[in-house]
Amino acid sequence: MRTVAAVRAQEINPARLTGLYRREFELCQVKSGETVVVLTDLAARREYVEAAFAAADDLGADIYEICVNAIPSWTKVGVPTVGKCKGTLDAIRQADILVCLHIPLFTAWLKEVMNGGTRVLMIIDAPDDLEQLLAPKGLKEAVKHAHGRLAQAREMRILSDAGTDLTVKCGEYPVMSQWGYADEPGHFDHWGGGHVHTFPNEGTANGTVVVQPGDIVVLPYCRYVQDPIRLEIRDGFIRKIEGGLDAKLMNDWLEDNRAHPGDMDGHAVSHLGWGLNPQARWYNIALNGDAPERSHASARTFPGNFLFSTGPNTQGGGKRRTKGHYDVPMRDCTVLLDNATVIERGKFVDPAMIVQRETR
């Protein structure tokens, strides 16, 4: 007797993908005469390639595909998928916009492409989520405002009723922001994005972080936290991890990704920031299951979440390339910039960061 695994049905009609891609490409300012490169891998959705080709053609842009001989893993960031084959990096640098169907973050080649002015759009979420998370009106303006406030700050403090009290210094690394589409030269974005973050100054992160049940470990595990994790942080690094199952999962992942016994890079505090996209939903994992494809964007960008992370910082210009990367969107946190509150218990205090959700 054959058993068929239960799979949640895709809700969007596949025929609508081309229309969605056209809307996204229009937000990205794709125009007649431009060149679009679609960067794929052995596991890329073919319907995404077809939708991109149809949408670009409809807008009068030239488009072609580069498929790399790899399957970049969600749990292994920084895989250099481009540049090994002669001419691939040169070809992408000549494009007006790169559409990447896997995660290029923390790679050296991505920085080279962006420095040349090529726009980069990452598309890694499921079809239903692409429709739900398409940037609503006002999101870019809200993100730009949040970007400005974070860029001016020299200290960020994060508090929570659960016991979090973390302070970091800012300014050594640039602020990075995403509003869901790549419409400016050299800008990287993620369809479904809507958040800001920066990397703390080296060695300045100090305090305690308490990850609560209901917070999300979106990388590497894609799961709701079940029991509290208490992190003691000193001089930029996690020095102690305490708790139950979730603490053990975190500890073992970071330990197993040490390059050598004394390697602490995975335990370093990495990018810190918050989400602003009202189309994103904290409860997506409960609603749709724990497949990473359903949570790439929504878990990171739901409004008012504070994203705590560990590990690499090369995306901001640093030197840490560790695979010991941990992303934890946290709920109900208070965020202060130079002692001014911008988020209080997960709710925006600054009205310029609030964007209205669109019904879809």
The 8 nearest C-alpha neighbors of each residue, nearest first, counted from 0:
[[1, 2, 3, 4, 5, 6, 7, 8],
 [0, 2, 3, 4, 5, 6, 7, 8],
 [3, 1, 4, 0, 5, 6, 7, 8],
 [2, 4, 5, 1, 6, 0, 7, 8],
 [5, 3, 6, 2, 1, 7, 8, 0],
 [4, 6, 3, 7, 8, 2, 288, 287],
 [7, 5, 8, 4, 3, 9, 288, 287],
 [8, 6, 9, 5, 287, 288, 10, 4],
 [7, 9, 10, 6, 11, 5, 287, 127],
 [8, 10, 11, 7, 127, 126, 12, 13],
 [11, 9, 8, 127, 12, 126, 7, 13],
 [10, 12, 127, 9, 13, 126, 15, 130],
 [11, 13, 14, 15, 10, 16, 9, 126],
 [14, 12, 15, 16, 11, 46, 126, 17],
 [13, 15, 12, 16, 17, 18, 11, 50],
 [16, 14, 13, 18, 17, 12, 19, 11],
 [15, 17, 19, 18, 13, 14, 50, 20],
 [18, 16, 50, 20, 19, 15, 54, 21],
 [17, 19, 21, 15, 16, 20, 22, 54],
 [20, 18, 16, 22, 21, 17, 23, 15],
 [21, 19, 23, 17, 22, 18, 54, 24],
 [20, 22, 54, 24, 18, 19, 23, 25],
 [23, 21, 25, 19, 20, 24, 18, 26],
 [22, 24, 20, 26, 25, 21, 19, 27],
 [25, 23, 27, 21, 26, 29, 22, 20],
 [24, 26, 28, 22, 27, 23, 29, 21],
 [25, 27, 23, 24, 28, 180, 22, 182],
 [26, 28, 182, 24, 181, 25, 180, 29],
 [29, 27, 25, 26, 182, 30, 24, 181],
 [30, 28, 24, 27, 25, 33, 60, 31],
 [31, 29, 33, 60, 28, 58, 32, 59],
 [30, 32, 59, 60, 33, 58, 29, 61],
 [33, 31, 60, 30, 59, 61, 34, 29],
 [34, 32, 60, 31, 30, 95, 61, 35],
 [33, 35, 61, 94, 95, 62, 60, 32],
 [34, 36, 62, 96, 94, 97, 61, 95],
 [37, 35, 97, 63, 64, 62, 98, 38],
 [36, 38, 64, 98, 99, 97, 65, 63],
 [39, 37, 99, 65, 66, 64, 100, 98],
 [40, 38, 66, 100, 43, 65, 37, 67],
 [39, 41, 67, 66, 43, 42, 70, 69],
 [40, 42, 70, 43, 69, 68, 39, 67],
 [41, 43, 40, 70, 44, 39, 69, 45],
 [44, 42, 40, 39, 41, 45, 100, 101],
 [43, 45, 47, 46, 42, 48, 100, 39],
 [46, 44, 48, 47, 43, 49, 50, 42],
 [45, 47, 49, 48, 44, 50, 13, 16],
 [48, 46, 50, 45, 44, 49, 51, 16],
 [47, 49, 45, 51, 46, 50, 52, 44],
 [48, 50, 46, 52, 47, 51, 53, 45],
 [51, 49, 17, 47, 53, 52, 48, 16],
 [50, 52, 48, 54, 49, 53, 55, 47],
 [53, 51, 49, 55, 50, 54, 56, 48],
 [52, 54, 50, 56, 51, 55, 57, 49],
 [55, 53, 21, 57, 51, 56, 52, 17],
 [56, 54, 58, 60, 52, 57, 53, 51],
 [55, 57, 59, 53, 58, 54, 60, 52],
 [56, 58, 54, 55, 59, 53, 60, 21],
 [59, 57, 55, 56, 60, 31, 30, 54],
 [58, 60, 31, 56, 57, 55, 32, 30],
 [61, 59, 31, 33, 32, 55, 56, 58],
 [62, 60, 34, 35, 33, 32, 56, 59],
 [61, 63, 35, 34, 36, 60, 52, 55],
 [62, 64, 36, 37, 35, 65, 61, 52],
 [65, 63, 37, 36, 38, 66, 39, 62],
 [64, 66, 38, 39, 37, 67, 63, 36],
 [67, 65, 39, 40, 38, 64, 68, 41],
 [68, 66, 40, 69, 39, 80, 65, 41],
 [69, 67, 40, 41, 66, 70, 80, 39],
 [70, 68, 67, 40, 71, 41, 80, 42],
 [69, 71, 41, 40, 42, 72, 68, 67],
 [72, 70, 69, 78, 73, 101, 75, 102],
 [71, 73, 75, 74, 70, 76, 102, 78],
 [72, 74, 75, 71, 76, 219, 102, 218],
 [73, 75, 219, 72, 76, 218, 322, 324],
 [76, 74, 72, 73, 322, 77, 78, 71],
 [77, 75, 78, 74, 105, 322, 104, 73],
 [76, 78, 105, 106, 104, 79, 103, 75],
 [77, 79, 76, 80, 106, 71, 75, 103],
 [80, 78, 81, 106, 77, 108, 82, 107],
 [79, 81, 78, 67, 82, 69, 83, 71],
 [82, 80, 79, 83, 88, 87, 108, 84],
 [81, 83, 88, 84, 87, 85, 80, 108],
 [82, 84, 81, 85, 80, 87, 79, 88],
 [85, 83, 82, 87, 86, 81, 88, 67],
 [86, 84, 87, 83, 82, 88, 89, 81],
 [85, 87, 89, 88, 90, 84, 82, 91],
 [88, 86, 90, 89, 85, 82, 84, 81],
 [87, 89, 82, 91, 90, 86, 81, 92],
 [90, 88, 86, 92, 87, 91, 93, 85],
 [91, 89, 87, 93, 88, 92, 86, 94],
 [90, 92, 88, 94, 93, 89, 87, 36],
 [91, 93, 89, 112, 94, 90, 88, 117],
 [92, 94, 91, 90, 89, 95, 117, 34],
 [95, 93, 34, 91, 96, 92, 35, 117],
 [94, 96, 117, 34, 33, 35, 118, 93],
 [97, 95, 118, 35, 117, 94, 119, 98],
 [96, 98, 119, 36, 35, 37, 99, 120],
 [99, 97, 37, 120, 121, 36, 119, 38],
 [98, 100, 121, 38, 101, 37, 97, 120],
 [101, 99, 122, 39, 123, 121, 38, 43],
 [100, 102, 99, 123, 103, 71, 39, 121],
 [101, 103, 104, 121, 100, 71, 99, 76],
 [104, 102, 106, 101, 109, 77, 105, 78],
 [103, 105, 106, 102, 77, 76, 314, 109],
 [104, 106, 77, 314, 313, 76, 103, 107],
 [107, 105, 77, 104, 108, 109, 79, 103],
 [106, 108, 109, 110, 105, 111, 79, 77],
 [107, 109, 111, 110, 106, 112, 81, 82],
 [110, 108, 112, 111, 107, 106, 113, 103],
 [109, 111, 113, 112, 108, 107, 114, 106],
 [110, 112, 108, 114, 109, 113, 115, 107],
 [113, 111, 109, 92, 115, 110, 114, 117],
 [112, 114, 185, 110, 116, 117, 115, 111],
 [115, 113, 111, 116, 112, 185, 110, 117],
 [116, 114, 113, 112, 117, 111, 92, 185],
 [115, 117, 185, 184, 113, 114, 118, 112],
 [118, 116, 185, 95, 113, 96, 115, 184],
 [117, 119, 96, 185, 186, 184, 181, 97],
 [120, 118, 187, 97, 96, 181, 98, 186],
 [119, 121, 98, 188, 181, 189, 187, 99],
 [120, 122, 189, 99, 98, 100, 188, 190],
 [123, 121, 100, 190, 124, 99, 189, 120],
 [124, 122, 100, 101, 121, 292, 125, 295],
 [125, 123, 292, 293, 122, 295, 128, 129],
 [124, 126, 128, 292, 127, 293, 129, 123],
 [127, 125, 129, 128, 124, 130, 11, 16],
 [128, 126, 130, 129, 11, 125, 10, 131],
 [127, 129, 131, 125, 130, 126, 132, 124],
 [130, 128, 126, 132, 127, 131, 133, 125],
 [129, 131, 128, 127, 133, 132, 126, 19],
 [130, 132, 128, 129, 133, 278, 359, 127],
 [131, 133, 191, 278, 129, 130, 128, 134],
 [134, 132, 130, 191, 131, 129, 135, 190],
 [133, 135, 179, 132, 138, 191, 136, 178],
 [136, 134, 138, 137, 133, 357, 356, 278],
 [135, 137, 138, 134, 139, 354, 355, 357],
 [136, 138, 140, 139, 354, 141, 135, 355],
 [139, 137, 141, 140, 136, 135, 354, 142],
 [138, 140, 178, 142, 141, 137, 143, 193],
 [139, 141, 143, 137, 138, 142, 144, 351],
 [142, 140, 352, 144, 138, 143, 139, 351],
 [143, 141, 145, 139, 144, 140, 146, 138],
 [142, 144, 146, 140, 141, 145, 139, 147],
 [143, 145, 141, 147, 146, 142, 140, 148],
 [146, 144, 142, 148, 147, 143, 149, 141],
 [147, 145, 143, 149, 144, 148, 142, 150],
 [148, 146, 150, 144, 145, 149, 143, 151],
 [147, 149, 145, 151, 150, 146, 152, 144],
 [148, 150, 152, 146, 151, 147, 145, 174],
 [149, 151, 147, 148, 152, 174, 146, 170],
 [152, 150, 148, 149, 147, 153, 170, 146],
 [153, 151, 149, 150, 154, 336, 337, 148],
 [154, 152, 169, 168, 170, 337, 151, 155],
 [153, 155, 168, 337, 169, 152, 167, 336],
 [156, 154, 336, 167, 335, 166, 337, 168],
 [155, 157, 166, 335, 165, 334, 167, 336],
 [158, 156, 334, 165, 164, 333, 335, 166],
 [157, 159, 164, 163, 333, 332, 334, 156],
 [160, 158, 332, 163, 161, 162, 333, 331],
 [159, 161, 162, 158, 163, 332, 331, 344],
 [162, 160, 159, 163, 209, 211, 210, 158],
 [163, 161, 160, 159, 209, 164, 208, 158],
 [162, 164, 208, 158, 159, 209, 207, 161],
 [165, 163, 158, 207, 157, 206, 208, 162],
 [164, 166, 206, 157, 207, 156, 205, 163],
 [167, 165, 156, 205, 204, 155, 206, 157],
 [168, 166, 204, 203, 155, 154, 199, 156],
 [167, 169, 154, 200, 153, 203, 199, 155],
 [170, 168, 153, 199, 200, 154, 171, 167],
 [169, 171, 172, 153, 200, 173, 168, 150],
 [170, 172, 200, 169, 173, 199, 201, 198],
 [171, 173, 170, 198, 315, 197, 174, 200],
 [174, 172, 197, 315, 175, 170, 171, 150],
 [173, 175, 197, 196, 150, 146, 176, 172],
 [176, 174, 196, 195, 197, 173, 177, 146],
 [175, 177, 195, 194, 146, 196, 174, 142],
 [176, 178, 193, 188, 194, 192, 179, 195],
 [179, 177, 193, 139, 192, 180, 138, 142],
 [178, 180, 192, 190, 191, 189, 134, 177],
 [179, 181, 27, 188, 190, 178, 182, 26],
 [182, 180, 27, 188, 120, 118, 186, 183],
 [181, 183, 27, 28, 180, 26, 184, 118],
 [182, 184, 186, 181, 185, 118, 27, 28],
 [185, 183, 116, 118, 186, 117, 182, 113],
 [184, 186, 116, 113, 118, 117, 114, 183],
 [185, 187, 118, 183, 184, 181, 119, 188],
 [188, 186, 119, 181, 120, 118, 185, 189],
 [187, 189, 120, 177, 181, 180, 179, 121],
 [188, 190, 121, 192, 179, 120, 191, 122],
 [191, 189, 179, 192, 122, 180, 121, 188],
 [192, 190, 132, 179, 296, 133, 189, 129],
 [193, 191, 179, 189, 178, 177, 190, 296],
 [192, 194, 178, 276, 177, 275, 300, 179],
 [193, 195, 274, 275, 177, 273, 300, 176],
 [196, 194, 176, 272, 175, 273, 146, 177],
 [197, 195, 272, 271, 175, 174, 270, 176],
 [196, 198, 174, 270, 271, 175, 173, 272],
 [197, 199, 270, 269, 172, 271, 200, 315],
 [200, 198, 169, 168, 167, 201, 197, 204],
 [199, 201, 171, 169, 168, 203, 202, 198],
 [202, 200, 203, 199, 235, 204, 171, 234],
 [201, 203, 235, 234, 204, 200, 236, 233],
 [204, 202, 234, 167, 235, 201, 168, 200],
 [205, 203, 235, 167, 234, 166, 202, 233],
 [206, 204, 233, 232, 166, 234, 165, 203],
 [205, 207, 165, 232, 164, 231, 166, 233],
 [206, 208, 231, 164, 163, 165, 230, 232],
 [207, 209, 163, 230, 229, 164, 165, 210],
 [210, 208, 229, 163, 228, 162, 211, 161],
 [209, 211, 228, 227, 208, 214, 229, 329],
 [210, 212, 227, 214, 213, 209, 226, 224],
 [213, 211, 224, 225, 226, 214, 227, 223],
 [214, 212, 223, 224, 211, 215, 225, 330],
 [213, 215, 329, 224, 212, 211, 223, 330],
 [216, 214, 223, 328, 327, 217, 224, 222],
 [215, 217, 327, 221, 222, 218, 326, 220],
 [218, 216, 221, 215, 326, 220, 327, 219],
 [219, 217, 326, 220, 325, 216, 221, 74],
 [218, 220, 74, 217, 221, 325, 216, 73],
 [219, 221, 218, 222, 217, 216, 74, 291],
 [220, 222, 217, 216, 218, 289, 291, 219],
 [223, 221, 216, 220, 215, 224, 289, 217],
 [222, 224, 215, 213, 214, 225, 216, 212],
 [223, 225, 212, 213, 214, 215, 226, 222],
 [226, 224, 212, 223, 245, 213, 227, 211],
 [225, 227, 212, 224, 245, 243, 211, 228],
 [228, 226, 211, 210, 242, 212, 229, 209],
 [229, 227, 242, 210, 246, 209, 241, 230],
 [230, 228, 209, 241, 240, 208, 242, 227],
 [231, 229, 240, 208, 207, 239, 232, 209],
 [230, 232, 207, 239, 238, 237, 206, 229],
 [233, 231, 237, 205, 206, 236, 238, 207],
 [232, 234, 205, 235, 236, 204, 237, 206],
 [235, 233, 202, 203, 204, 205, 236, 232],
 [234, 236, 202, 204, 203, 233, 267, 268],
 [237, 235, 267, 266, 232, 233, 234, 268],
 [236, 238, 232, 266, 231, 239, 267, 230],
 [237, 239, 232, 231, 236, 233, 240, 230],
 [238, 240, 231, 230, 237, 241, 232, 229],
 [241, 239, 230, 229, 246, 250, 231, 228],
 [242, 240, 229, 228, 246, 239, 230, 243],
 [243, 241, 228, 246, 227, 229, 244, 240],
 [242, 244, 246, 245, 247, 226, 241, 227],
 [245, 243, 247, 246, 248, 242, 226, 225],
 [246, 244, 248, 247, 243, 249, 226, 224],
 [245, 247, 242, 249, 228, 243, 248, 244],
 [246, 248, 250, 244, 245, 249, 251, 243],
 [249, 247, 245, 251, 246, 250, 252, 244],
 [250, 248, 246, 252, 247, 251, 245, 253],
 [249, 251, 247, 253, 252, 248, 254, 246],
 [250, 252, 254, 248, 253, 249, 255, 247],
 [253, 251, 255, 249, 254, 250, 248, 256],
 [254, 252, 323, 256, 250, 251, 255, 265],
 [253, 255, 251, 256, 252, 257, 250, 323],
 [256, 254, 252, 253, 257, 251, 323, 258],
 [255, 257, 323, 253, 254, 322, 258, 252],
 [256, 258, 259, 262, 254, 255, 260, 253],
 [257, 259, 262, 256, 260, 321, 261, 255],
 [258, 260, 257, 262, 261, 256, 263, 255],
 [261, 259, 262, 257, 258, 263, 254, 255],
 [260, 262, 259, 263, 257, 258, 264, 254],
 [261, 263, 259, 257, 260, 264, 258, 265],
 [264, 262, 266, 265, 261, 267, 257, 236],
 [265, 263, 267, 266, 310, 262, 321, 319],
 [266, 264, 310, 323, 267, 263, 253, 321],
 [265, 267, 237, 263, 264, 236, 309, 310],
 [268, 266, 236, 264, 310, 309, 265, 235],
 [267, 269, 309, 235, 236, 308, 310, 266],
 [268, 270, 309, 308, 310, 198, 312, 267],
 [269, 271, 198, 197, 308, 196, 272, 307],
 [272, 270, 196, 307, 306, 197, 198, 308],
 [273, 271, 196, 306, 195, 305, 197, 270],
 [272, 274, 305, 304, 306, 194, 195, 303],
 [275, 273, 300, 194, 302, 301, 304, 303],
 [274, 276, 302, 193, 194, 300, 301, 277],
 [275, 277, 193, 278, 301, 300, 302, 279],
 [278, 276, 356, 279, 302, 301, 275, 354],
 [277, 279, 132, 276, 356, 131, 280, 357],
 [280, 278, 297, 301, 277, 276, 300, 132],
 [279, 281, 282, 301, 283, 297, 278, 298],
 [280, 282, 283, 298, 301, 279, 297, 284],
 [281, 283, 285, 280, 284, 286, 298, 287],
 [284, 282, 286, 285, 280, 281, 287, 294],
 [285, 283, 288, 289, 287, 286, 282, 294],
 [284, 286, 282, 283, 288, 287, 289, 223],
 [287, 285, 283, 284, 288, 282, 289, 280],
 [288, 286, 284, 283, 285, 289, 293, 7],
 [289, 287, 284, 285, 290, 286, 283, 293],
 [288, 290, 284, 221, 291, 222, 287, 293],
 [289, 291, 292, 293, 288, 294, 221, 287],
 [292, 290, 294, 293, 295, 221, 289, 217],
 [291, 293, 124, 290, 125, 294, 295, 123],
 [294, 292, 291, 290, 125, 124, 295, 128],
 [293, 295, 291, 297, 298, 296, 292, 283],
 [296, 294, 292, 291, 297, 124, 293, 298],
 [297, 295, 191, 299, 294, 298, 192, 300],
 [296, 298, 279, 294, 300, 299, 280, 301],
 [299, 297, 294, 296, 300, 281, 301, 295],
 [300, 298, 297, 296, 328, 301, 274, 306],
 [299, 301, 274, 297, 276, 193, 194, 298],
 [300, 302, 279, 274, 276, 280, 297, 275],
 [303, 301, 275, 274, 276, 304, 277, 300],
 [302, 304, 345, 346, 274, 273, 347, 275],
 [305, 303, 330, 273, 329, 274, 302, 328],
 [304, 306, 273, 329, 328, 272, 307, 303],
 [305, 307, 328, 272, 271, 273, 327, 329],
 [308, 306, 327, 271, 326, 328, 305, 270],
 [309, 307, 326, 269, 325, 270, 327, 268],
 [308, 310, 269, 268, 325, 324, 267, 266],
 [309, 311, 265, 324, 267, 323, 269, 264],
 [312, 310, 319, 320, 321, 313, 269, 324],
 [311, 313, 317, 314, 319, 315, 269, 318],
 [314, 312, 317, 316, 315, 318, 105, 311],
 [315, 313, 105, 312, 316, 104, 317, 106],
 [316, 314, 313, 312, 317, 172, 173, 198],
 [315, 317, 313, 314, 312, 318, 172, 173],
 [316, 318, 313, 312, 315, 319, 314, 311],
 [319, 317, 313, 320, 312, 316, 311, 315],
 [318, 320, 311, 312, 321, 313, 317, 264],
 [321, 319, 311, 318, 313, 322, 312, 77],
 [320, 322, 323, 311, 265, 319, 310, 264],
 [323, 321, 324, 75, 256, 76, 320, 265],
 [324, 322, 265, 253, 256, 321, 310, 325],
 [323, 325, 310, 309, 322, 265, 311, 326],
 [324, 326, 309, 308, 218, 219, 327, 323],
 [327, 325, 308, 218, 217, 216, 307, 328],
 [326, 328, 216, 307, 215, 306, 308, 329],
 [329, 327, 306, 215, 305, 304, 299, 214],
 [330, 328, 214, 305, 304, 306, 327, 215],
 [329, 331, 304, 332, 345, 214, 305, 328],
 [330, 332, 345, 344, 159, 333, 329, 304],
 [333, 331, 344, 159, 345, 330, 158, 334],
 [332, 334, 343, 344, 158, 342, 157, 159],
 [335, 333, 157, 342, 156, 341, 340, 332],
 [336, 334, 340, 339, 156, 338, 155, 341],
 [335, 337, 155, 339, 338, 152, 154, 340],
 [336, 338, 154, 339, 152, 335, 155, 153],
 [339, 337, 335, 336, 340, 156, 155, 154],
 [340, 338, 335, 336, 337, 341, 334, 155],
 [339, 341, 335, 342, 334, 338, 336, 343],
 [340, 342, 348, 349, 335, 334, 347, 339],
 [343, 341, 347, 334, 333, 348, 346, 340],
 [342, 344, 333, 346, 345, 347, 348, 332],
 [345, 343, 331, 332, 333, 346, 342, 159],
 [344, 346, 331, 303, 332, 343, 330, 342],
 [347, 345, 343, 342, 303, 344, 348, 331],
 [348, 346, 342, 349, 341, 303, 343, 350],
 [347, 349, 341, 342, 350, 346, 343, 340],
 [348, 350, 347, 341, 351, 352, 342, 353],
 [351, 349, 352, 353, 348, 347, 354, 141],
 [352, 350, 349, 353, 141, 144, 354, 145],
 [353, 351, 141, 350, 349, 354, 145, 347],
 [352, 354, 350, 351, 355, 347, 141, 275],
 [355, 353, 138, 137, 277, 356, 352, 141],
 [356, 354, 277, 357, 353, 135, 136, 137],
 [355, 357, 277, 278, 354, 358, 135, 276],
 [356, 358, 359, 355, 135, 278, 277, 136],
 [357, 359, 356, 278, 131, 355, 135, 277],
 [358, 357, 131, 130, 278, 356, 132, 133]]
